[in-house]
Amino acid sequence: MPWIVKAPKGYFQYVPPAFITLLLLIGQLSFGMLDSYVNVVVAICAAIITEMVLSKLLLGTWKSFASAYISGISVGILIRSPMIWPYIITAVLSIMSKYVLRYKGRHLWNPSNFGVSWMLFMAPLDVAGLSIQWGSNFTAMAVIWILGLIIVYRAKRLHVTVTYVLSYVILAYIRSLIVGDTFLAEVSPLTGPMYQLFIFFMMTDPPTSVSTRKGRIIVAILVALVEFVLRLNSFIYAPFYALFLVGPVAKYIDLRTAPYTSKMISAIDPPAIARPPIESANPYPNTFWGVAWAPTRLYWTATSRPEKTIPTSIPG
């Protein structure tokens, strides 16, 4: 059954779901940021059921529900509506995007980013986004930031968070000079739960990240730049739209170079093509994004184990 699937990531796969649940509880107990617990539960159930059905129908297996739980609870936190159907539709769209919008067996959009962005843009009269800030409650904000930084460090994505935050702060200062607002007013959104979900979960999502450290840093800067432009043009949900636009294009470019890799490996070691690939931190050598790896280290042999495996990661 899917809830007892033996996952290679071990216990760490349950840390991000626990963290996002803690964020929800702190926000609700401190500020009452939820309209109703029912909406969150419905979104989580819709996401898990969709994951269960699609994984069994399309993949023939059960998948861990950690990713679906994160997508569902993110939807429940990030959107607001007096009706129940937007929570169901957004959660279902989020999970479906993983199975429908794919390239070379990989999904291109972060699931919750896709669902939330699509719903905010297509149904603005029925759906709004979370706008609550932590206010003067420094303790709540500090707890979330410390735990969040520890988790992304453990997942080897700290450089993504740091790059985006630094870029946002610098661009917030430039934006304050352009529009005439105070710097604190422009940078304050970083203190809210919406941005913490965005920074610690959407931006650092390993399945939809590019394959190299250098590439991920470039993408984080590009997302901040696109958000900067969108904010100047009065887009309220600029961070979601920015990642929605930049992330899939970057992932596509990253994956698009795979045929070159296959040809190179075929010339060096033809039988290697039939071997299952190792999931390394940089699975596509000589890509647009980064430094080349020795192609013979990308594949299993009949008796050997991989020298490198993907770092424990936050599920999408």
Phi and psi restraints in degrees (value plus and minus 20) as a CYANA .aco file:
   2 PRO   PHI     -85.4   -45.4
   2 PRO   PSI     -46.4    -6.4
   3 TRP   PHI    -102.4   -62.4
   3 TRP   PSI     -24.9    15.1
   4 ILE   PHI    -140.8  -100.8
   4 ILE   PSI       2.3    42.3
   5 VAL   PHI     -81.7   -41.7
   5 VAL   PSI     112.3   152.3
   6 LYS   PHI     -98.6   -58.6
   6 LYS   PSI      91.7   131.7
   7 ALA   PHI    -119.7   -79.7
   7 ALA   PSI     118.7   158.7
   8 PRO   PHI     -87.7   -47.7
   8 PRO   PSI     -37.2     2.8
   9 LYS   PHI    -100.9   -60.9
   9 LYS   PSI     -28.8    11.2
  10 GLY   PHI      50.2    90.2
  10 GLY   PSI    -174.3  -134.3
  11 TYR   PHI     -83.6   -43.6
  11 TYR   PSI     -44.6    -4.6
  12 PHE   PHI     -83.7   -43.7
  12 PHE   PSI     -43.2    -3.2
  13 GLN   PHI     -82.8   -42.8
  13 GLN   PSI     -40.4    -0.4
  14 TYR   PHI    -114.3   -74.3
  14 TYR   PSI     -27.0    13.0
  15 VAL   PHI     -89.8   -49.8
  15 VAL   PSI     -69.2   -29.2
  16 PRO   PHI     -78.1   -38.1
  16 PRO   PSI     -63.3   -23.3
  17 PRO   PHI     -80.1   -40.1
  17 PRO   PSI     -58.4   -18.4
  18 ALA   PHI     -85.7   -45.7
  18 ALA   PSI     -58.3   -18.3
  19 PHE   PHI     -86.3   -46.3
  19 PHE   PSI     -64.7   -24.7
  20 ILE   PHI     -88.8   -48.8
  20 ILE   PSI     -50.6   -10.6
  21 THR   PHI     -86.9   -46.9
  21 THR   PSI     -60.0   -20.0
  22 LEU   PHI     -82.4   -42.4
  22 LEU   PSI     -62.7   -22.7
  23 LEU   PHI     -79.2   -39.2
  23 LEU   PSI     -62.8   -22.8
  24 LEU   PHI     -81.2   -41.2
  24 LEU   PSI     -66.5   -26.5
  25 LEU   PHI     -85.3   -45.3
  25 LEU   PSI     -62.0   -22.0
  26 ILE   PHI     -83.5   -43.5
  26 ILE   PSI     -64.6   -24.6
  27 GLY   PHI     -84.5   -44.5
  27 GLY   PSI     -58.8   -18.8
  28 GLN   PHI     -93.0   -53.0
  28 GLN   PSI     -64.9   -24.9
  29 LEU   PHI     -90.1   -50.1
  29 LEU   PSI     -51.0   -11.0
  30 SER   PHI    -105.4   -65.4
  30 SER   PSI     -58.5   -18.5
  31 PHE   PHI    -151.1  -111.1
  31 PHE   PSI     -23.8    16.2
  32 GLY   PHI      40.1    80.1
  32 GLY   PSI      29.3    69.3
  33 MET   PHI     -95.1   -55.1
  33 MET   PSI     -33.7     6.3
  34 LEU   PHI    -112.7   -72.7
  34 LEU   PSI     120.8   160.8
  35 ASP   PHI     -93.0   -53.0
  35 ASP   PSI     -55.4   -15.4
  36 SER   PHI    -184.0  -144.0
  36 SER   PSI     120.9   160.9
  37 TYR   PHI     -86.0   -46.0
  37 TYR   PSI     -47.6    -7.6
  38 VAL   PHI     -79.5   -39.5
  38 VAL   PSI     -61.8   -21.8
  39 ASN   PHI     -80.5   -40.5
  39 ASN   PSI     -60.9   -20.9
  40 VAL   PHI     -87.0   -47.0
  40 VAL   PSI     -64.9   -24.9
  41 VAL   PHI     -82.3   -42.3
  41 VAL   PSI     -61.7   -21.7
  42 VAL   PHI     -83.5   -43.5
  42 VAL   PSI     -62.8   -22.8
  43 ALA   PHI     -83.7   -43.7
  43 ALA   PSI     -62.3   -22.3
  44 ILE   PHI     -84.1   -44.1
  44 ILE   PSI     -65.5   -25.5
  45 CYS   PHI     -83.6   -43.6
  45 CYS   PSI     -61.6   -21.6
  46 ALA   PHI     -82.6   -42.6
  46 ALA   PSI     -61.4   -21.4
  47 ALA   PHI     -86.2   -46.2
  47 ALA   PSI     -64.8   -24.8
  48 ILE   PHI     -86.8   -46.8
  48 ILE   PSI     -63.0   -23.0
  49 ILE   PHI     -83.9   -43.9
  49 ILE   PSI     -62.7   -22.7
  50 THR   PHI     -82.6   -42.6
  50 THR   PSI     -63.7   -23.7
  51 GLU   PHI     -80.3   -40.3
  51 GLU   PSI     -64.1   -24.1
  52 MET   PHI     -83.0   -43.0
  52 MET   PSI     -66.6   -26.6
  53 VAL   PHI     -86.9   -46.9
  53 VAL   PSI     -68.9   -28.9
  54 LEU   PHI     -88.7   -48.7
  54 LEU   PSI     -58.8   -18.8
  55 SER   PHI     -85.9   -45.9
  55 SER   PSI     -57.0   -17.0
  56 LYS   PHI     -93.6   -53.6
  56 LYS   PSI     -61.6   -21.6
  57 LEU   PHI     -91.7   -51.7
  57 LEU   PSI     -63.2   -23.2
  58 LEU   PHI    -113.9   -73.9
  58 LEU   PSI     -51.0   -11.0
  59 LEU   PHI    -128.7   -88.7
  59 LEU   PSI     -35.4     4.6
  60 GLY   PHI      52.4    92.4
  60 GLY   PSI       1.5    41.5
  61 THR   PHI    -169.5  -129.5
  61 THR   PSI     147.4   187.4
  62 TRP   PHI    -114.0   -74.0
  62 TRP   PSI     119.3   159.3
  63 LYS   PHI    -127.9   -87.9
  63 LYS   PSI     134.5   174.5
  64 SER   PHI     -79.4   -39.4
  64 SER   PSI     124.2   164.2
  65 PHE   PHI    -107.6   -67.6
  65 PHE   PSI     -17.6    22.4
  66 ALA   PHI     -79.0   -39.0
  66 ALA   PSI     -65.7   -25.7
  67 SER   PHI     -85.0   -45.0
  67 SER   PSI     -64.8   -24.8
  68 ALA   PHI     -84.4   -44.4
  68 ALA   PSI     -57.2   -17.2
  69 TYR   PHI     -82.3   -42.3
  69 TYR   PSI     -64.6   -24.6
  70 ILE   PHI     -82.9   -42.9
  70 ILE   PSI     -63.3   -23.3
  71 SER   PHI     -82.7   -42.7
  71 SER   PSI     -64.8   -24.8
  72 GLY   PHI     -84.6   -44.6
  72 GLY   PSI     -66.4   -26.4
  73 ILE   PHI     -90.0   -50.0
  73 ILE   PSI     -51.3   -11.3
  74 SER   PHI     -83.2   -43.2
  74 SER   PSI     -63.7   -23.7
  75 VAL   PHI     -81.0   -41.0
  75 VAL   PSI     -64.7   -24.7
  76 GLY   PHI     -82.3   -42.3
  76 GLY   PSI     -50.4   -10.4
  77 ILE   PHI    -103.6   -63.6
  77 ILE   PSI     -60.4   -20.4
  78 LEU   PHI    -106.2   -66.2
  78 LEU   PSI     -41.6    -1.6
  79 ILE   PHI    -132.4   -92.4
  79 ILE   PSI     137.4   177.4
  80 ARG   PHI    -151.5  -111.5
  80 ARG   PSI     112.6   152.6
  81 SER   PHI    -180.0  -140.0
  81 SER   PSI     122.9   162.9
  82 PRO   PHI     -94.5   -54.5
  82 PRO   PSI     -29.4    10.6
  83 MET   PHI    -129.1   -89.1
  83 MET   PSI     141.4   181.4
  84 ILE   PHI    -109.2   -69.2
  84 ILE   PSI     -47.7    -7.7
  85 TRP   PHI     -82.7   -42.7
  85 TRP   PSI     -54.5   -14.5
  86 PRO   PHI     -81.6   -41.6
  86 PRO   PSI     -52.2   -12.2
  87 TYR   PHI     -88.2   -48.2
  87 TYR   PSI     -58.9   -18.9
  88 ILE   PHI     -88.5   -48.5
  88 ILE   PSI     -69.2   -29.2
  89 ILE   PHI     -82.5   -42.5
  89 ILE   PSI     -63.5   -23.5
  90 THR   PHI     -84.2   -44.2
  90 THR   PSI     -62.4   -22.4
  91 ALA   PHI     -85.3   -45.3
  91 ALA   PSI     -62.5   -22.5
  92 VAL   PHI     -85.2   -45.2
  92 VAL   PSI     -64.1   -24.1
  93 LEU   PHI     -81.2   -41.2
  93 LEU   PSI     -59.4   -19.4
  94 SER   PHI     -79.8   -39.8
  94 SER   PSI     -68.1   -28.1
  95 ILE   PHI     -92.9   -52.9
  95 ILE   PSI     -58.2   -18.2
  96 MET   PHI     -81.9   -41.9
  96 MET   PSI     -53.1   -13.1
  97 SER   PHI     -80.3   -40.3
  97 SER   PSI     -48.2    -8.2
  98 LYS   PHI     -89.3   -49.3
  98 LYS   PSI     -47.9    -7.9
  99 TYR   PHI    -121.9   -81.9
  99 TYR   PSI     -41.1    -1.1
 100 VAL   PHI    -121.3   -81.3
 100 VAL   PSI     -67.5   -27.5
 101 LEU   PHI    -113.3   -73.3
 101 LEU   PSI      62.1   102.1
 102 ARG   PHI    -148.0  -108.0
 102 ARG   PSI     137.1   177.1
 103 TYR   PHI    -163.4  -123.4
 103 TYR   PSI     103.2   143.2
 104 LYS   PHI      35.5    75.5
 104 LYS   PSI      20.4    60.4
 105 GLY   PHI      58.3    98.3
 105 GLY   PSI     -14.0    26.0
 106 ARG   PHI    -139.3   -99.3
 106 ARG   PSI     120.4   160.4
 107 HIS   PHI    -102.1   -62.1
 107 HIS   PSI     127.0   167.0
 108 LEU   PHI    -115.9   -75.9
 108 LEU   PSI     -51.0   -11.0
 109 TRP   PHI    -121.7   -81.7
 109 TRP   PSI     123.8   163.8
 110 ASN   PHI     -82.2   -42.2
 110 ASN   PSI     108.5   148.5
 111 PRO   PHI     -75.6   -35.6
 111 PRO   PSI     -73.7   -33.7
 112 SER   PHI     -87.4   -47.4
 112 SER   PSI     -52.7   -12.7
 113 ASN   PHI     -83.4   -43.4
 113 ASN   PSI     -61.7   -21.7
 114 PHE   PHI     -82.9   -42.9
 114 PHE   PSI     -71.9   -31.9
 115 GLY   PHI     -83.4   -43.4
 115 GLY   PSI     -66.5   -26.5
 116 VAL   PHI     -86.2   -46.2
 116 VAL   PSI     -65.0   -25.0
 117 SER   PHI     -82.5   -42.5
 117 SER   PSI     -65.9   -25.9
 118 TRP   PHI     -79.9   -39.9
 118 TRP   PSI     -65.4   -25.4
 119 MET   PHI     -90.0   -50.0
 119 MET   PSI     -60.2   -20.2
 120 LEU   PHI     -83.9   -43.9
 120 LEU   PSI     -54.8   -14.8
 121 PHE   PHI    -101.3   -61.3
 121 PHE   PSI     -59.0   -19.0
 122 MET   PHI    -108.8   -68.8
 122 MET   PSI     -42.7    -2.7
 123 ALA   PHI    -152.1  -112.1
 123 ALA   PSI      37.6    77.6
 124 PRO   PHI     -86.1   -46.1
 124 PRO   PSI     -41.8    -1.8
 125 LEU   PHI     -99.8   -59.8
 125 LEU   PSI     -40.7    -0.7
 126 ASP   PHI    -127.8   -87.8
 126 ASP   PSI     -38.8     1.2
 127 VAL   PHI    -152.7  -112.7
 127 VAL   PSI     119.5   159.5
 128 ALA   PHI    -149.1  -109.1
 128 ALA   PSI     147.6   187.6
 129 GLY   PHI    -119.9   -79.9
 129 GLY   PSI     143.3   183.3
 130 LEU   PHI     -85.7   -45.7
 130 LEU   PSI     112.9   152.9
 131 SER   PHI    -148.1  -108.1
 131 SER   PSI     -12.1    27.9
 132 ILE   PHI     -96.4   -56.4
 132 ILE   PSI     120.2   160.2
 133 GLN   PHI    -128.2   -88.2
 133 GLN   PSI     143.0   183.0
 134 TRP   PHI     -93.4   -53.4
 134 TRP   PSI     -33.8     6.2
 135 GLY   PHI      44.3    84.3
 135 GLY   PSI    -154.0  -114.0
 136 SER   PHI    -111.8   -71.8
 136 SER   PSI     -14.9    25.1
 137 ASN   PHI    -100.2   -60.2
 137 ASN   PSI      62.1   102.1
 138 PHE   PHI     -87.4   -47.4
 138 PHE   PSI     -53.2   -13.2
 139 THR   PHI     -81.8   -41.8
 139 THR   PSI     -67.7   -27.7
 140 ALA   PHI     -80.9   -40.9
 140 ALA   PSI     -64.4   -24.4
 141 MET   PHI     -85.0   -45.0
 141 MET   PSI     -60.8   -20.8
 142 ALA   PHI     -84.7   -44.7
 142 ALA   PSI     -61.9   -21.9
 143 VAL   PHI     -81.0   -41.0
 143 VAL   PSI     -67.1   -27.1
 144 ILE   PHI     -83.4   -43.4
 144 ILE   PSI     -64.2   -24.2
 145 TRP   PHI     -86.9   -46.9
 145 TRP   PSI     -61.1   -21.1
 146 ILE   PHI     -84.3   -44.3
 146 ILE   PSI     -68.6   -28.6
 147 LEU   PHI     -84.6   -44.6
 147 LEU   PSI     -60.8   -20.8
 148 GLY   PHI     -82.1   -42.1
 148 GLY   PSI     -62.7   -22.7
 149 LEU   PHI     -86.6   -46.6
 149 LEU   PSI     -56.5   -16.5
 150 ILE   PHI     -84.0   -44.0
 150 ILE   PSI     -62.2   -22.2
 151 ILE   PHI     -87.6   -47.6
 151 ILE   PSI     -66.0   -26.0
 152 VAL   PHI     -89.3   -49.3
 152 VAL   PSI     -48.1    -8.1
 153 TYR   PHI     -86.5   -46.5
 153 TYR   PSI     -63.5   -23.5
 154 ARG   PHI     -82.0   -42.0
 154 ARG   PSI     -54.2   -14.2
 155 ALA   PHI    -106.8   -66.8
 155 ALA   PSI     -15.3    24.7
 156 LYS   PHI      39.3    79.3
 156 LYS   PSI      21.1    61.1
 157 ARG   PHI    -147.9  -107.9
 157 ARG   PSI      -3.2    36.8
 158 LEU   PHI     -81.1   -41.1
 158 LEU   PSI     -56.0   -16.0
 159 HIS   PHI     -82.6   -42.6
 159 HIS   PSI     -49.4    -9.4
 160 VAL   PHI     -88.2   -48.2
 160 VAL   PSI     -69.3   -29.3
 161 THR   PHI     -81.2   -41.2
 161 THR   PSI     -67.3   -27.3
 162 VAL   PHI     -83.4   -43.4
 162 VAL   PSI     -63.6   -23.6
 163 THR   PHI     -82.2   -42.2
 163 THR   PSI     -64.9   -24.9
 164 TYR   PHI     -85.1   -45.1
 164 TYR   PSI     -65.3   -25.3
 165 VAL   PHI     -82.7   -42.7
 165 VAL   PSI     -65.1   -25.1
 166 LEU   PHI     -82.9   -42.9
 166 LEU   PSI     -62.2   -22.2
 167 SER   PHI     -83.2   -43.2
 167 SER   PSI     -62.0   -22.0
 168 TYR   PHI     -82.5   -42.5
 168 TYR   PSI     -64.5   -24.5
 169 VAL   PHI     -83.5   -43.5
 169 VAL   PSI     -65.2   -25.2
 170 ILE   PHI     -81.8   -41.8
 170 ILE   PSI     -65.8   -25.8
 171 LEU   PHI     -90.2   -50.2
 171 LEU   PSI     -49.3    -9.3
 172 ALA   PHI     -84.0   -44.0
 172 ALA   PSI     -58.3   -18.3
 173 TYR   PHI     -85.3   -45.3
 173 TYR   PSI     -64.0   -24.0
 174 ILE   PHI     -83.1   -43.1
 174 ILE   PSI     -61.0   -21.0
 175 ARG   PHI     -84.2   -44.2
 175 ARG   PSI     -57.7   -17.7
 176 SER   PHI     -82.9   -42.9
 176 SER   PSI     -54.6   -14.6
 177 LEU   PHI     -91.1   -51.1
 177 LEU   PSI     -53.6   -13.6
 178 ILE   PHI     -95.4   -55.4
 178 ILE   PSI     -66.6   -26.6
 179 VAL   PHI    -113.1   -73.1
 179 VAL   PSI     -32.5     7.5
 180 GLY   PHI      67.4   107.4
 180 GLY   PSI     -13.7    26.3
 181 ASP   PHI    -101.4   -61.4
 181 ASP   PSI     145.9   185.9
 182 THR   PHI     -94.0   -54.0
 182 THR   PSI     134.8   174.8
 183 PHE   PHI     -81.8   -41.8
 183 PHE   PSI     -60.5   -20.5
 184 LEU   PHI     -82.9   -42.9
 184 LEU   PSI     -56.7   -16.7
 185 ALA   PHI     -85.4   -45.4
 185 ALA   PSI     -55.3   -15.3
 186 GLU   PHI     -97.8   -57.8
 186 GLU   PSI     -50.9   -10.9
 187 VAL   PHI    -113.8   -73.8
 187 VAL   PSI     -33.2     6.8
 188 SER   PHI     -81.6   -41.6
 188 SER   PSI     -48.9    -8.9
 189 PRO   PHI     -75.5   -35.5
 189 PRO   PSI     -44.9    -4.9
 190 LEU   PHI     -81.2   -41.2
 190 LEU   PSI     -40.2    -0.2
 191 THR   PHI    -104.6   -64.6
 191 THR   PSI     -25.6    14.4
 192 GLY   PHI    -111.7   -71.7
 192 GLY   PSI     139.4   179.4
 193 PRO   PHI     -83.0   -43.0
 193 PRO   PSI     -49.4    -9.4
 194 MET   PHI     -80.8   -40.8
 194 MET   PSI     -66.8   -26.8
 195 TYR   PHI     -91.5   -51.5
 195 TYR   PSI     -50.0   -10.0
 196 GLN   PHI     -88.3   -48.3
 196 GLN   PSI     -58.6   -18.6
 197 LEU   PHI     -83.8   -43.8
 197 LEU   PSI     -61.6   -21.6
 198 PHE   PHI     -84.1   -44.1
 198 PHE   PSI     -65.8   -25.8
 199 ILE   PHI     -92.5   -52.5
 199 ILE   PSI     -63.0   -23.0
 200 PHE   PHI    -110.7   -70.7
 200 PHE   PSI     -37.4     2.6
 201 PHE   PHI    -140.4  -100.4
 201 PHE   PSI     -72.6   -32.6
 202 MET   PHI     -91.9   -51.9
 202 MET   PSI     -69.0   -29.0
 203 MET   PHI     -86.5   -46.5
 203 MET   PSI     -50.8   -10.8
 204 THR   PHI    -122.1   -82.1
 204 THR   PSI      -9.4    30.6
 205 ASP   PHI     -80.9   -40.9
 205 ASP   PSI      88.7   128.7
 206 PRO   PHI     -79.4   -39.4
 206 PRO   PSI     -62.4   -22.4
 207 PRO   PHI     -80.6   -40.6
 207 PRO   PSI     -47.9    -7.9
 208 THR   PHI    -127.5   -87.5
 208 THR   PSI     -10.5    29.5
 209 SER   PHI    -106.6   -66.6
 209 SER   PSI     135.4   175.4
 210 VAL   PHI     -93.6   -53.6
 210 VAL   PSI     150.3   190.3
 211 SER   PHI    -106.1   -66.1
 211 SER   PSI     -27.0    13.0
 212 THR   PHI    -146.2  -106.2
 212 THR   PSI     136.9   176.9
 213 ARG   PHI     -80.7   -40.7
 213 ARG   PSI     -65.3   -25.3
 214 LYS   PHI     -80.3   -40.3
 214 LYS   PSI     -62.9   -22.9
 215 GLY   PHI     -82.9   -42.9
 215 GLY   PSI     -62.2   -22.2
 216 ARG   PHI     -85.3   -45.3
 216 ARG   PSI     -55.9   -15.9
 217 ILE   PHI     -85.5   -45.5
 217 ILE   PSI     -63.2   -23.2
 218 ILE   PHI     -81.9   -41.9
 218 ILE   PSI     -63.3   -23.3
 219 VAL   PHI     -83.4   -43.4
 219 VAL   PSI     -62.5   -22.5
 220 ALA   PHI     -79.9   -39.9
 220 ALA   PSI     -61.5   -21.5
 221 ILE   PHI     -85.9   -45.9
 221 ILE   PSI     -62.3   -22.3
 222 LEU   PHI     -83.5   -43.5
 222 LEU   PSI     -60.6   -20.6
 223 VAL   PHI     -81.1   -41.1
 223 VAL   PSI     -64.5   -24.5
 224 ALA   PHI     -82.6   -42.6
 224 ALA   PSI     -58.6   -18.6
 225 LEU   PHI     -88.1   -48.1
 225 LEU   PSI     -64.7   -24.7
 226 VAL   PHI     -84.5   -44.5
 226 VAL   PSI     -60.6   -20.6
 227 GLU   PHI     -80.3   -40.3
 227 GLU   PSI     -61.2   -21.2
 228 PHE   PHI     -76.4   -36.4
 228 PHE   PSI     -67.1   -27.1
 229 VAL   PHI     -85.9   -45.9
 229 VAL   PSI     -63.0   -23.0
 230 LEU   PHI     -84.2   -44.2
 230 LEU   PSI     -58.8   -18.8
 231 ARG   PHI     -85.5   -45.5
 231 ARG   PSI     -58.5   -18.5
 232 LEU   PHI     -83.4   -43.4
 232 LEU   PSI     -44.8    -4.8
 233 ASN   PHI    -120.2   -80.2
 233 ASN   PSI       0.3    40.3
 234 SER   PHI      46.8    86.8
 234 SER   PSI       9.9    49.9
 235 PHE   PHI    -101.8   -61.8
 235 PHE   PSI      97.4   137.4
 236 ILE   PHI     -86.9   -46.9
 236 ILE   PSI     -61.6   -21.6
 237 TYR   PHI    -121.5   -81.5
 237 TYR   PSI      26.3    66.3
 238 ALA   PHI     -76.0   -36.0
 238 ALA   PSI     -62.9   -22.9
 239 PRO   PHI     -82.5   -42.5
 239 PRO   PSI     -59.8   -19.8
 240 PHE   PHI     -84.3   -44.3
 240 PHE   PSI     -66.2   -26.2
 241 TYR   PHI     -85.5   -45.5
 241 TYR   PSI     -57.1   -17.1
 242 ALA   PHI     -83.2   -43.2
 242 ALA   PSI     -67.1   -27.1
 243 LEU   PHI     -87.2   -47.2
 243 LEU   PSI     -56.4   -16.4
 244 PHE   PHI     -79.1   -39.1
 244 PHE   PSI     -56.9   -16.9
 245 LEU   PHI    -104.1   -64.1
 245 LEU   PSI     -62.2   -22.2
 246 VAL   PHI    -104.1   -64.1
 246 VAL   PSI     -65.5   -25.5
 247 GLY   PHI     -75.5   -35.5
 247 GLY   PSI     -72.7   -32.7
 248 PRO   PHI     -84.2   -44.2
 248 PRO   PSI     -57.4   -17.4
 249 VAL   PHI     -83.5   -43.5
 249 VAL   PSI     -64.2   -24.2
 250 ALA   PHI     -83.5   -43.5
 250 ALA   PSI     -62.2   -22.2
 251 LYS   PHI     -85.8   -45.8
 251 LYS   PSI     -59.4   -19.4
 252 TYR   PHI     -82.3   -42.3
 252 TYR   PSI     -66.5   -26.5
 253 ILE   PHI     -80.5   -40.5
 253 ILE   PSI     -60.2   -20.2
 254 ASP   PHI     -83.1   -43.1
 254 ASP   PSI     -64.7   -24.7
 255 LEU   PHI     -96.2   -56.2
 255 LEU   PSI     -45.8    -5.8
 256 ARG   PHI     -83.0   -43.0
 256 ARG   PSI     -43.4    -3.4
 257 THR   PHI    -102.9   -62.9
 257 THR   PSI     -22.1    17.9
 258 ALA   PHI     -78.6   -38.6
 258 ALA   PSI     -59.4   -19.4
 259 PRO   PHI     -77.5   -37.5
 259 PRO   PSI     -55.8   -15.8
 260 TYR   PHI     -83.1   -43.1
 260 TYR   PSI     -59.8   -19.8
 261 THR   PHI     -83.3   -43.3
 261 THR   PSI     -63.1   -23.1
 262 SER   PHI     -83.2   -43.2
 262 SER   PSI     -61.2   -21.2
 263 LYS   PHI     -84.0   -44.0
 263 LYS   PSI     -60.3   -20.3
 264 MET   PHI     -86.1   -46.1
 264 MET   PSI     -61.6   -21.6
 265 ILE   PHI     -88.2   -48.2
 265 ILE   PSI     -58.9   -18.9
 266 SER   PHI     -79.9   -39.9
 266 SER   PSI     -58.7   -18.7
 267 ALA   PHI     -89.5   -49.5
 267 ALA   PSI     -51.3   -11.3
 268 ILE   PHI    -107.7   -67.7
 268 ILE   PSI     -62.3   -22.3
 269 ASP   PHI    -169.9  -129.9
 269 ASP   PSI      60.7   100.7
 270 PRO   PHI     -73.2   -33.2
 270 PRO   PSI     -62.7   -22.7
 271 PRO   PHI     -83.2   -43.2
 271 PRO   PSI     -37.9     2.1
 272 ALA   PHI     -86.2   -46.2
 272 ALA   PSI     -40.5    -0.5
 273 ILE   PHI     -83.3   -43.3
 273 ILE   PSI     -52.8   -12.8
 274 ALA   PHI    -101.8   -61.8
 274 ALA   PSI     -26.0    14.0
 275 ARG   PHI    -104.4   -64.4
 275 ARG   PSI     125.0   165.0
 276 PRO   PHI     -86.2   -46.2
 276 PRO   PSI     118.7   158.7
 277 PRO   PHI     -93.8   -53.8
 277 PRO   PSI     127.6   167.6
 278 ILE   PHI    -100.3   -60.3
 278 ILE   PSI     117.8   157.8
 279 GLU   PHI    -106.8   -66.8
 279 GLU   PSI      75.6   115.6
 280 SER   PHI    -121.6   -81.6
 280 SER   PSI     151.5   191.5
 281 ALA   PHI     -85.3   -45.3
 281 ALA   PSI     -42.7    -2.7
 282 ASN   PHI    -155.4  -115.4
 282 ASN   PSI      59.4    99.4
 283 PRO   PHI     -90.9   -50.9
 283 PRO   PSI     -31.5     8.5
 284 TYR   PHI    -143.6  -103.6
 284 TYR   PSI      75.8   115.8
 285 PRO   PHI     -89.0   -49.0
 285 PRO   PSI     140.7   180.7
 286 ASN   PHI      35.2    75.2
 286 ASN   PSI      15.5    55.5
 287 THR   PHI    -105.6   -65.6
 287 THR   PSI     153.9   193.9
 288 PHE   PHI     -79.5   -39.5
 288 PHE   PSI     -49.3    -9.3
 289 TRP   PHI    -107.6   -67.6
 289 TRP   PSI     -51.4   -11.4
 290 GLY   PHI    -174.5  -134.5
 290 GLY   PSI    -179.1  -139.1
 291 VAL   PHI    -101.4   -61.4
 291 VAL   PSI     122.0   162.0
 292 ALA   PHI     -93.4   -53.4
 292 ALA   PSI     124.2   164.2
 293 TRP   PHI    -129.5   -89.5
 293 TRP   PSI     139.5   179.5
 294 ALA   PHI     -84.2   -44.2
 294 ALA   PSI     102.8   142.8
 295 PRO   PHI     -82.4   -42.4
 295 PRO   PSI     -48.2    -8.2
 296 THR   PHI     -91.7   -51.7
 296 THR   PSI     -30.5     9.5
 297 ARG   PHI    -109.0   -69.0
 297 ARG   PSI     -17.6    22.4
 298 LEU   PHI    -109.6   -69.6
 298 LEU   PSI     -27.0    13.0
 299 TYR   PHI    -151.8  -111.8
 299 TYR   PSI     132.0   172.0
 300 TRP   PHI     -90.9   -50.9
 300 TRP   PSI     132.5   172.5
 301 THR   PHI    -130.4   -90.4
 301 THR   PSI     157.1   197.1
 302 ALA   PHI     -83.2   -43.2
 302 ALA   PSI     -51.1   -11.1
 303 THR   PHI    -141.5  -101.5
 303 THR   PSI     -31.9     8.1
 304 SER   PHI    -110.6   -70.6
 304 SER   PSI     143.3   183.3
 305 ARG   PHI    -130.4   -90.4
 305 ARG   PSI     137.0   177.0
 306 PRO   PHI     -87.9   -47.9
 306 PRO   PSI     125.6   165.6
 307 GLU   PHI     -97.7   -57.7
 307 GLU   PSI     -46.6    -6.6
 308 LYS   PHI    -152.0  -112.0
 308 LYS   PSI     120.1   160.1
 309 THR   PHI    -146.8  -106.8
 309 THR   PSI     141.2   181.2
 310 ILE   PHI     -84.5   -44.5
 310 ILE   PSI     120.3   160.3
 311 PRO   PHI     -86.0   -46.0
 311 PRO   PSI     131.2   171.2
 312 THR   PHI     -73.9   -33.9
 312 THR   PSI     111.4   151.4
 313 SER   PHI    -151.5  -111.5
 313 SER   PSI     142.4   182.4
 314 ILE   PHI     -99.9   -59.9
 314 ILE   PSI     105.8   145.8
 315 PRO   PHI     -88.1   -48.1
 315 PRO   PSI     132.8   172.8
